[in-house]
Amino acid sequence: MIGAACDFAAENGQHVVEGFPVDPGPGQVAGADNAMTGIASAFREAGFTEVARRKKDRPAMRRIAADGSIPRRGPGR
């Protein structure tokens, strides 16, 4: 879903995608009550970097392409 969101944004002229996933601490797991915005490790794997953290378990993550466009993933998205 993260890749599809980035593809959609790029197809509509956007150069930045941000997400606000949960980042459970060591030994903890995200539950159904707080993981609906995604898990930080999945965002990292999709090329996002952490740009802020207002709460200990909620990073603000951003993906920007070096050339100003969002990198697109291949056919296997």
Buried (B, 14 or more C-beta within 10 A) or exposed (E): EBBEBBBEBBEEEEEEBBBBBBBBEEEEEBEEEEEEEBBBEBBBEBBBEBEEEEEEBBBBBBBBBEEEEBBEBEEEE
